[in-house]
Amino acid sequence: MTVTQLVAKRAGGLTGTVRAPGDKSISHRALILGALAHGVTEVEGLLEGEDVKRTAAAMAAFGATVERLGEGRWRVEGQGGFSEPADVVDCGNAGTGVRLIMGAASGFDMAATFTGDASLRGRPMNRVLKPLGEMGASWICRAGGRLPLTLQGGGLKRIAYVLPEPSAQVKSAVLLAALHADGGAEVIEPEATRDHTERMLRAFGVQVAVHEEGARRRIVLPGAQKLSGTNVRVPGDPSSAAFPLVAALITPGSVVTVEGMLLNPLRIGLLETLGEMGADLSVANVREEGGETVADVTARYSELTGVEVPPERAPSMIDEYPILAVAAAFADGPTAMRGIGEMRVKESDRIALMAAGLSACGVAVEEGPDSLTVVGAVRANHGVKGGAKVITHGDHRIAMSHLILGLASAEPVAVDEPGMIATSFPEFLPLMRGLGAEISE
């Protein structure tokens, strides 16, 4: 039976220790680099959400042998490159997956056709296509750079590309294309974005240099290179860990620990912001796993205060703004989030949907072209009202964020299309219920 809505309502405090699911960004990259490499790559802790499974299936379509060995354990045997797929490659809802795969595929003299679900087919690919076209790739697609899209690769030349706006996906697509480009590539970032691709390329034996130039970063991949299979351990996803952590911060009597959470410096913008809001967060057991820093993070119920989030922090927490908006609803005073225009071209227009959902739940919001201000008035209004059914447009983060809101609001909060949660966090419901959350179908 298909579940058409989920309802979250206030219960007691949330308590317990959980492990965040594998990081989605790193999971996509492990599969793609494993398929591009010579030999065997074994991955532990892979996120087994729908998006990552689509990337695994795509790698098989491009000629790699992809095998699931057990829970979170996968084996990829690459042939040192991609071969032309026999059919259309369906990436489902995976925006990261399709953009990175197009970058990798553009390095080979072949045609590949990509499509996705209704949400992905509505999302523009121009930001990735522009640099790939400058390198020598060509394509035919729907208006606005939308899928379905047929890409013709091969014969790529070197590019020195300045990112018009911060985007780890565009940077990564160019670097993956550069692996099979004459002269490689150079990418200049105006602001640092998540650097998982650079870190993982090195783990696969690729030479890649990163030069810090003030706020800018210059990433140089010096020429066409071969990858060698390796072992990858995927740390816990901070974007997923954000949901139980924020739930603890806004629900009285809560103490929740998330083990094995990725603490990459370019992914901890949410933790920094919550700390500035007065959140009681503690970090323990800091360690290195697979070239990344991980730790156990504990959140305790806190009285939060609204803050101004620096726009330059956006690249380090772009996926966490929906759940930050929920934390802001339970703070005292306004929380201003600016420089977040990229949220409008995610799985949905996340600025508009968060503004609409919070407003329906009685929270004052101010929406701008690239901004969202949430006016928390918890102490003045004795809490957040809730009581709405939120339209998610099939966006998993919109759904999960409003369910977390419902755990601490005066009236239950319902969300539609909850099946999409499985794209990034298939264990969300059992994990939250295990902490004491009351979420029903």
C-alpha positions in Angstrom: 0.0 0.0 0.0 1.3 3.4 -0.9 1.5 5.9 2.0 0.0 9.2 0.9 0.8 11.2 4.0 2.7 11.2 7.3 1.7 13.0 10.4 4.1 14.1 13.2 2.9 15.2 16.6 4.3 16.3 19.9 5.3 13.5 22.3 7.9 13.4 25.1 11.6 14.2 24.8 13.8 12.3 22.3 16.6 10.2 23.6 19.1 7.7 22.2 22.2 7.1 20.1 21.9 6.6 16.4 24.2 6.4 13.4 23.6 8.7 10.4 23.2 7.0 7.1 26.2 7.2 4.7 27.0 10.5 3.2 25.1 10.9 -0.1 27.7 13.1 -1.8 30.5 10.7 -1.0 28.4 7.6 -2.0 27.7 8.9 -5.5 31.4 9.7 -6.0 32.6 6.4 -4.7 30.5 4.5 -7.3 31.4 6.8 -10.2 35.2 6.8 -9.5 35.1 3.1 -8.9 33.5 2.6 -12.3 36.1 4.9 -14.0 39.0 3.1 -12.3 41.0 0.0 -13.3 40.3 -2.9 -10.9 38.2 -3.4 -7.9 36.8 -0.8 -5.5 35.0 -1.9 -2.3 32.8 0.5 -0.5 31.6 0.3 3.1 28.8 2.4 4.6 27.3 3.3 1.2 23.9 5.1 1.4 21.3 2.8 0.0 18.8 5.5 -0.8 17.0 5.6 -4.2 19.3 8.3 -5.6 22.5 6.3 -4.9 21.0 3.1 -6.2 20.2 4.9 -9.5 23.9 5.9 -9.7 24.9 2.3 -9.1 22.6 1.1 -11.9 24.0 3.8 -14.2 27.5 2.7 -13.5 26.5 -0.9 -14.6 24.9 0.6 -17.7 28.3 2.3 -18.5 30.1 -1.1 -18.3 31.2 -1.6 -14.7 30.4 -4.7 -12.7 28.4 -3.5 -9.6 27.5 -5.9 -6.9 25.9 -5.5 -3.5 27.8 -7.6 -0.9 25.7 -6.8 2.2 24.1 -3.9 4.1 26.1 -0.8 2.9 28.8 -3.0 1.4 29.3 -2.7 -2.4 31.9 -3.9 -4.9 32.6 -2.1 -8.2 34.9 -3.5 -10.8 35.8 -0.8 -13.4 37.3 -1.3 -16.8 39.3 2.0 -16.7 36.5 4.0 -18.4 32.9 4.1 -19.6 31.5 2.1 -22.6 28.4 3.3 -24.4 25.2 2.3 -22.7 22.7 0.2 -24.6 19.6 2.1 -23.3 18.5 5.4 -21.8 20.2 6.0 -18.4 17.4 6.9 -15.9 18.8 8.8 -12.9 15.5 9.0 -11.0 15.6 12.0 -8.7 19.4 12.1 -8.4 20.5 15.6 -9.4 24.0 15.1 -8.1 24.2 11.7 -9.8 23.2 12.9 -13.3 25.4 16.0 -13.3 28.5 14.1 -12.1 27.9 11.2 -14.5 27.5 13.6 -17.4 30.8 15.1 -16.6 32.5 11.7 -16.4 30.8 10.4 -19.6 31.8 13.5 -21.6 35.4 12.3 -21.6 34.6 9.3 -23.9 33.8 9.2 -27.6 30.2 7.9 -27.3 26.6 9.0 -27.0 24.6 8.6 -23.8 21.0 9.6 -23.2 19.9 10.7 -19.7 16.5 11.1 -18.1 14.9 11.2 -14.7 11.7 11.5 -12.8 9.3 14.5 -13.2 11.3 16.5 -10.7 14.7 15.9 -12.2 13.3 16.5 -15.8 12.2 19.9 -14.6 15.7 21.0 -13.3 18.0 22.9 -15.6 21.4 21.3 -16.5 22.9 24.4 -18.1 25.3 25.2 -15.3 27.0 21.8 -16.0 26.6 21.8 -19.8 28.3 25.2 -20.3 31.8 24.2 -19.2 31.4 20.7 -20.7 30.5 22.4 -24.0 33.6 24.7 -23.8 35.7 21.5 -23.3 34.2 20.0 -26.5 31.2 17.9 -25.5 27.9 18.4 -27.4 24.3 17.5 -26.6 20.7 17.8 -27.6 18.0 18.3 -25.0 14.7 20.0 -24.1 14.4 23.7 -23.8 16.2 25.3 -20.8 18.8 22.5 -20.7 16.4 20.0 -19.3 16.3 16.2 -19.5 15.9 14.0 -21.5 19.3 14.8 -22.9 21.7 13.0 -25.2 25.3 13.8 -24.6 28.1 13.2 -27.2 31.5 13.1 -25.6 35.1 12.6 -26.6 37.9 14.9 -27.9 37.9 17.2 -24.8 40.4 19.9 -24.4 41.8 21.7 -21.4 39.7 24.4 -19.7 40.3 27.0 -17.0 36.8 27.6 -15.7 35.7 30.2 -13.2 32.5 29.1 -11.4 29.9 31.8 -11.9 28.4 30.8 -8.5 29.5 28.2 -5.9 28.6 24.7 -7.0 30.4 21.5 -6.0 28.4 19.7 -8.7 29.7 21.9 -11.5 33.2 21.8 -10.1 33.1 18.0 -9.9 31.6 17.5 -13.4 34.5 19.5 -14.8 37.1 17.6 -12.8 35.6 14.2 -13.9 35.6 15.3 -17.5 39.2 16.5 -17.1 40.3 12.9 -16.3 40.1 12.2 -20.1 40.7 15.7 -21.5 43.9 16.8 -23.3 45.7 18.9 -20.7 43.3 18.3 -17.9 41.5 21.3 -16.3 41.6 24.1 -13.8 38.6 25.2 -11.8 38.5 28.5 -9.9 36.0 28.8 -7.1 35.0 32.2 -5.8 34.0 30.5 -2.5 35.1 27.1 -1.3 32.5 24.3 -1.8 32.5 20.7 -0.5 35.7 19.1 -1.6 34.8 15.4 -1.6 35.7 15.0 -5.3 39.2 16.4 -4.8 39.8 14.2 -1.7 38.5 11.0 -3.4 40.4 11.5 -6.6 43.6 11.5 -4.6 42.5 8.2 -2.9 42.1 6.7 -6.4 45.6 7.8 -7.3 44.9 11.0 -9.2 47.2 14.0 -9.0 45.1 17.1 -8.1 46.4 20.3 -6.6 44.4 22.7 -4.5 45.7 26.3 -4.1 44.1 28.6 -1.5 44.1 32.2 -2.8 42.3 34.2 -0.1 38.6 33.3 -0.3 39.1 31.7 -3.7 40.3 28.2 -4.4 42.0 27.0 -7.6 41.8 23.3 -8.3 44.2 22.0 -10.9 44.0 18.5 -12.5 47.2 18.6 -14.7 46.2 16.1 -17.4 44.4 12.9 -18.4 45.0 10.4 -15.7 44.2 6.8 -14.8 42.4 5.8 -11.6 43.2 2.6 -9.6 40.5 0.8 -7.6 40.7 1.3 -3.8 38.6 0.8 -0.6 36.2 3.6 0.5 34.6 4.0 3.8 31.6 6.4 3.7 31.1 8.5 6.8 27.7 9.6 8.2 25.9 12.2 6.2 25.7 15.6 8.0 22.7 16.6 6.0 20.8 13.5 7.3 22.2 13.8 10.8 20.8 17.3 10.9 17.2 16.0 11.3 17.6 14.1 14.6 20.0 16.8 16.0 17.6 19.7 15.3 14.7 17.5 16.6 16.5 17.2 19.9 17.3 20.9 20.1 13.6 22.0 19.7 11.9 19.2 21.7 12.1 19.7 25.5 13.8 16.9 27.5 15.8 15.6 24.5 19.3 14.3 24.4 20.4 12.7 21.1 23.8 11.5 19.9 24.6 10.9 16.2 27.7 8.6 15.8 30.2 8.7 13.0 29.1 12.1 11.5 31.2 13.7 8.8 32.9 16.9 10.0 34.5 18.0 6.8 35.2 21.7 7.3 33.2 22.5 4.2 30.1 20.7 5.4 29.7 22.0 9.0 28.0 25.3 8.3 24.8 24.1 10.0 26.6 23.2 13.2 28.4 26.6 13.3 25.1 28.4 12.8 23.2 26.4 15.5 26.1 27.0 17.9 25.7 30.8 17.2 22.0 30.4 18.0 22.8 29.0 21.4 22.5 25.3 20.7 23.9 22.9 23.3 26.0 20.7 20.9 29.0 18.6 22.0 31.5 16.7 19.8 33.4 13.6 21.0 35.5 10.8 19.6 37.0 12.8 16.7 38.8 10.5 14.3 39.9 10.1 10.6 38.1 7.7 8.4 38.9 7.4 4.7 40.6 10.8 4.5 37.7 12.5 6.2 37.2 13.7 9.8 34.3 12.1 11.6 33.0 12.4 15.2 30.0 11.7 17.5 27.8 14.7 17.9 25.3 15.2 20.8 22.4 17.7 20.9 20.4 18.7 24.0 17.2 20.7 24.1 18.1 24.4 23.9 16.5 27.8 24.0 17.6 29.2 20.6 18.0 32.8 19.5 17.7 34.1 15.9 20.8 35.1 14.0 22.0 36.5 10.7 23.6 33.6 8.7 26.6 34.9 6.7 25.9 34.5 3.0 29.4 33.1 2.4 28.4 30.1 4.6 25.8 28.9 2.1 28.0 26.5 0.1 28.8 24.6 3.3 25.2 24.0 4.3 23.0 24.5 1.2 21.0 21.3 1.8 20.5 22.1 5.5 18.7 25.4 5.1 15.2 23.7 5.3 15.9 22.1 8.7 17.7 25.3 9.9 14.4 27.2 9.0 12.6 24.8 11.4 15.1 25.4 14.2 14.7 29.2 13.5 10.9 28.8 13.9 11.6 27.7 17.5 14.1 30.5 18.2 13.4 33.9 19.7 13.8 36.6 17.1 14.5 36.6 13.3 16.9 34.3 11.6 18.0 35.8 8.2 19.3 33.4 5.6 20.7 35.2 2.5 22.7 34.2 -0.6 20.7 31.0 -0.9 19.3 31.4 -4.4 20.5 27.9 -5.3 17.7 26.5 -3.1 15.3 27.5 -5.8 16.7 25.0 -8.3 17.1 22.0 -6.0 14.5 19.1 -6.1 12.0 21.9 -5.7 11.9 25.7 -5.1 12.9 25.1 -1.4 12.7 28.8 -0.4 9.1 29.0 -1.6 8.0 25.6 -0.1 9.6 26.3 3.3 8.1 29.8 3.4 4.6 28.3 2.5 4.9 25.4 5.0 6.1 27.5 7.9 3.5 30.2 7.2 0.8 27.5 7.2 2.0 26.4 10.6 1.7 29.9 12.0 5.3 31.0 11.7 6.1 34.5 10.3 8.4 34.4 7.3 9.8 36.9 4.8 10.8 35.5 1.4 13.2 37.2 -1.1 14.6 36.2 -4.4 17.7 34.6 -2.7 16.7 34.9 0.9 14.5 33.6 3.6 13.9 35.2 7.0 12.1 33.2 9.7 10.8 35.3 12.6 10.8 33.0 15.6 8.5 34.2 18.4 8.4 31.1 20.6 8.7 32.7 24.0 6.2 35.5 23.0 3.7 33.1 21.4 4.2 30.1 23.7 5.4 27.9 20.9 4.8 27.1 17.2 1.1 26.4 16.3 1.6 23.7 13.6 -1.7 22.1 12.4 -1.1 22.2 8.6 -0.9 19.7 5.8 2.3 20.7 4.0 2.6 20.3 0.2 6.1 19.0 -0.5 6.1 18.7 -4.3 7.9 15.4 -3.8 11.0 17.0 -2.1 12.4 14.7 0.6 14.1 17.5 2.6 10.9 19.6 2.7 9.0 16.5 4.0 11.5 15.6 6.7 11.9 19.2 7.9 8.2 19.7 8.4 7.9 16.4 10.2 10.6 17.5 12.6 8.6 20.7 13.1 5.5 18.7 14.0 7.3 16.9 16.8 7.5 20.2 18.8 4.5 22.2 17.6 1.3 22.6 19.5 -0.8 20.8 16.7 0.2 17.8 14.5 1.8 18.5 11.1 1.2 16.4 8.0 3.2 16.1 4.8 2.2 14.6 1.4 4.3 12.4 -0.9 6.4 10.9 2.0 7.7 8.1 -0.3 10.4 10.5 -1.6 12.1 10.5 1.8 13.7 7.2 0.6 15.8 9.0 -2.0 18.2 10.3 0.7 17.3 8.8 4.1 15.5 5.4 3.8 15.8 4.8 7.5 14.4 8.2 8.6 11.1 6.8 10.0 12.5 3.9 12.1 15.4 6.0 13.3 13.2 8.9 14.5 10.6 6.5 16.0 13.4 4.7 17.8 14.3 8.0 19.5 10.7 8.4 20.7 9.2 10.5 17.8 5.5 10.0 17.2 5.2 9.9 13.4 2.2 8.0 11.9 0.9 7.0 8.5 
